[in-house]
Amino acid sequence: MGDMNIPLEKAPIHVTDTVLDDLKTRLRLTRWSADAGNDDWYYGVSRAYLQELADYWLHQYDWRKAEAAINAYEHYWATVDGVPVHFMRKPGVGPDPVPLILTHGWPWTFWHWSKVIDPLADPAAFGGDSADAFDVIVPSLPGFGFSGPLPGNPDMNFWKVADLWHTLMTDTLGHQKYAAAGCDIGALVTGQLGHKYADELHGIHIGSGQKLTLFNGDRAWDLSGGHPIPEGLPESVHHRILALDRRFAVHLAAHVLDSSTLAHGLSDSPVGLLAWILERWVNWSDNQGNVENVFSKDDILTHTMIYWVNNAIGTSMRYYANANRYPWVPSHDRRPVIEAPTGITFVEYENPPGVTTDQRVQHFAGSERGEWYNHVNLTVHPDGGHFIPWEIPDGWVADLRRTFRNRR
């Protein structure tokens, strides 16, 4: 497949030296908190590791090297319904590549898809079947990364993005039918595409499988919905509930209730920004106690840079508040709510309390969440954490290909 027939020009990304010099100045001038007694990370990110990363960032990290790797792909900027959108593309190599849009989450960037783009676009080069090829489109969510902050669209959320993506894929890029996949916030965007635009999709593939009402209601910042932990649970289940609450409680509460307050600090301090998103990469990935088993220092800093150089942290965090302030409303009342054929990749690291990996697929299929989806391909993996296409790229690629193999 040649160039898309679209009125867009390729535009490699480039961060100015001025922005990079300003970053170095801020890193040099960091004022460190005392953080005594936090070597075990009991109180959050430890100063010792953060300082190690900051020192590496200042003296060894090479953004230009990362920029060159990113620019090995095609980059475009489009204005979709008045909203600026950056996307990366890898043309499909095969007899009939299907257009596929991949949507990231928070604190993800478009670059979290970088390990799966090549095998999805050119399966034959990776020992696969060229009939499985996709034309891969990887946008930055509006308000994230190189789509830039959103002063003109302060109300952006996941279901509004779905409308933008549909316009991007059909009107801007000219595809009559396409495939969609995503994780985290991107799974909600993709789920909404599968709800509202099912007839124009080949199908969807996601991680997790939440209800689109996830952020509706008065207490959206509370993962438990305000329910106490039931009495008499096995100790292991009780601990698992607490562990999951602790993993997600802080950012949910802060982003739903107080995103701007936090953003004022994080937009000013690169080390503050790094600390806030690093905590999630550490605790959400299946890293056996060392985040660098999953994200090298260079990886951590490249993803952080994509937030920093675009001053996008504030508008990225606001997605949570806006999913609650502008609640999801169904486009139809048919069942399942998400009619598009749906594949889901689960990982053991995110098993619900009391559910073993062997039970995971059956548990989901019979659950209230399972009823929301026209699920056709449910798979669970013993490895990998929240960042599925980054942590277990081969597993994600195999699962996604299976979802679409007979739906092209």
C-alpha angles and dihedrals in degrees: 000000000000129000117322113260093242136126092243129112124216109253119183115216117254130179114204123241088238091063092046093048091050090052092053091050091052092047091051091049097048113142107212126216118234095244095176118182095017102114088115092053090239090141096041132271111010120236091224095063094036090054090049090053093045091051090050090047092053100041110024113016113104115206092180090061090051091045090054091051090050091047091056081086129062115264128199138178119211134175108225116189088336094310121117112235129184118199137177121215138198112188115231120251111209144072095289115002114199116223109248126187116202118201123198130205140215129326083010129103131204085263092068084079093057096103095056103038098083098047091045092051099039110022095167091062088059099046094271136116116278088217086074093060122135132195095231122217116184114183130186107238110252106271092024130095118326093355080074133213117317112231090156096047107043092157099061118143140155099279093047089053090055090061090049092048092050090052091046093051098041109028103024099036097027101231117151092197132013145168126244135199136173150151134219108352085357089061089056091048089049092045090053090051087052090050102044102028104028094136092059095049130080085211142287136258121201145166117242110358109233127177113259088235089068093118099034120109142046098292104039090143091066114078090199093053088234093297118141118234106268118253122250100027119151108268092244092055092046090052091047092054090050092047092053092045090052092046094058109017100088102050093040092053095043096045096045096043108024114015097137094049090055094041093061089064098038094049089056102042123052090194090051090050091048093050094052097051095034090062089061095046089051098047101034098049125080093238104144092238099312119083090202089069085072106020121030118213088260091051092049092050096044091055089045091050091055087060096039103047091049096044086229103140096097097050091042094055092046091070088083095053091045094051085058099037092048101034124207113262121192120249091210138005099231123125132271090039090216103049099176112102103266133206118190130195114206127188128206091232089070099042112143116251111286095009118116123211090251089056098041101095094043091045092053095044091055096042133096088254092051091057090062095066138064087223117190103161121032118175133173126200127200091216134055134052136224095314093066103168089047098042101039104015095162091053093048093048093049092048094047094048089051091053093056102031095102096026104072 
